[in-house]
Amino acid sequence: MHRYARTRLSAAEAEDVVAEVFLIAWRKGEVPDEPRSWLLAIARRVLANQVRADRRRAALADRAIRHPAPPGPDDARLVDELDVLHRALALLRPADREVVELLAAAELSTTELARVLGCSAATAATRVYRARRRLRAAYRTVTEGQED
C-alpha cells in the first residue's frame, strides 16, 4: 500500500493514505479472499479523493489570491449572518442538524449522504428536503426575533 501511495504522494501523505485505507478496511469488517487487490482498490479511491481535495484547495487559494475580498462593512454583516445561522441550526433536531452539517461541511451528495446515514437514496433525499425546510423555518424564527 505504502509503495503504491508513494508513487503519487510525499512520504507523510502516503502514510496518511495507508492509515485511511486500513481504517476503511477495518470498518468494512470482512476481508475478501484476495485482500491485496481489494486494499489497492480502496487505496486508489482514497488517493483520488485526496487529489480532488488538493485541487479544490489549490483552486480556492488561487481564487482568494486573484480576488481578495475587500475589507469593509460586509465583514461585520457576514459575522452577523453566521451568528444567525448558528442559532438557527441550534433550533433544529439533532438528526436534521446532522443532515445539514453533512451536506454543507462534508460536501456530500444525496447518494453519499444515504451511504453515511445507512439508508436509501430516496430516504436521504426526503431527509434533506425536510431538514432544509426546517432550517428555513428556524432561520425565519431567529431573524424575526432580532427585529424586536
C-alpha positions in Angstrom: 0.0 0.0 0.0 2.7 2.4 1.0 4.7 1.9 -2.1 1.7 2.5 -4.3 0.8 5.7 -2.4 4.4 6.9 -2.6 4.2 6.8 -6.4 1.9 9.9 -6.2 2.5 11.4 -2.8 5.1 12.5 -0.3 6.1 10.1 2.5 4.0 11.7 5.1 0.9 11.9 2.8 1.4 8.3 1.8 1.4 7.2 5.4 -1.9 9.1 5.9 -3.4 7.3 2.9 -2.2 3.9 4.1 -3.7 4.6 7.5 -7.0 5.6 6.0 -7.1 2.5 3.7 -6.7 0.2 6.7 -9.2 2.1 8.7 -11.7 1.7 5.9 -10.9 -2.0 5.6 -11.3 -2.5 9.3 -14.7 -0.7 9.2 -15.9 -2.9 6.4 -15.2 -6.0 8.5 -15.0 -8.9 6.1 -11.8 -9.3 4.1 -12.2 -10.9 0.7 -10.2 -13.9 -0.5 -7.8 -11.6 -2.4 -7.1 -8.8 0.1 -4.2 -7.2 -1.8 -6.3 -6.2 -4.8 -9.2 -5.2 -2.6 -6.9 -2.9 -0.5 -5.3 -1.4 -3.6 -8.8 -0.6 -4.9 -9.6 1.2 -1.6 -6.2 3.0 -1.8 -7.0 4.1 -5.4 -10.3 5.7 -4.2 -8.6 7.3 -1.2 -5.9 8.7 -3.4 -8.5 10.0 -5.9 -10.4 11.7 -3.1 -7.2 13.3 -1.8 -6.2 14.5 -5.3 -9.7 16.1 -5.7 -9.5 17.7 -2.3 -6.0 19.1 -3.1 -7.3 20.5 -6.4 -10.2 22.2 -4.7 -7.9 23.7 -2.0 -5.5 25.0 -4.7 -8.3 26.4 -6.8 -9.8 28.1 -3.7 -6.4 29.6 -2.8 -5.9 30.8 -6.3 -9.3 32.5 -6.4 -8.6 34.1 -3.0 -5.3 35.5 -4.3 -6.8 36.7 -7.5 -10.0 38.1 -6.0 -9.3 39.1 -2.4 -12.4 40.3 -0.5 -12.1 44.0 0.3 -12.4 44.6 4.0 -15.3 46.7 4.9 -18.8 46.7 6.4 -19.7 43.4 4.7 -17.3 41.6 7.1 -19.5 42.6 10.1 -22.6 41.7 8.2 -21.2 38.2 7.4 -20.3 37.6 11.0 -23.9 38.6 12.0 -25.3 36.3 9.3 -23.1 33.4 10.5 -24.3 34.0 14.1 -28.0 33.9 12.9 -27.2 30.7 11.0 -25.6 29.0 14.1 -28.6 30.0 16.2 -31.0 28.6 13.6 -29.0 25.3 13.5 -29.2 25.1 17.2 -33.0 25.1 17.0 -33.0 22.0 14.8 -33.4 18.4 16.0 -30.0 16.6 16.1 -31.0 14.4 13.1 -31.8 17.4 11.0 -28.7 19.3 12.1 -26.6 16.2 11.2 -28.1 16.2 7.7 -27.4 19.9 7.1 -23.9 19.6 8.5 -23.0 16.6 6.4 -24.3 18.3 3.2 -22.6 21.6 3.9 -19.4 20.7 5.8 -18.6 17.4 4.2 -19.9 18.4 0.8 -21.7 15.2 0.3 -24.2 14.4 -2.4 -27.5 12.9 -1.5 -26.3 9.4 -2.6 -23.2 9.8 -0.4 -25.3 11.0 2.4 -27.5 7.9 2.1 -24.4 5.7 2.5 -23.3 7.6 5.5 -26.7 7.5 7.2 -27.3 3.9 6.2 -30.5 4.5 4.3 -31.8 4.5 0.7 -31.1 7.5 -1.6 -34.9 8.2 -1.6 -35.0 8.3 2.2 -31.9 10.5 2.3 -33.5 12.9 -0.3 -36.6 13.1 1.9 -34.4 13.8 5.0 -32.6 16.6 3.1 -35.8 18.2 2.0 -37.3 18.1 5.5 -34.0 19.4 7.1 -33.8 22.3 4.7 -37.4 23.2 5.2 -37.0 23.1 9.0 -33.8 25.1 8.7 -35.6 27.8 6.7 -38.3 27.9 9.4 -35.7 28.1 12.2 -33.9 30.9 10.3 -37.1 32.9 10.0 -37.8 32.4 13.7 -34.3 33.7 14.6 -34.4 36.7 12.2 -37.9 37.7 13.3 -36.8 37.6 16.9 -34.0 40.0 16.0 -36.3 42.6 14.7 -38.0 43.1 18.0 
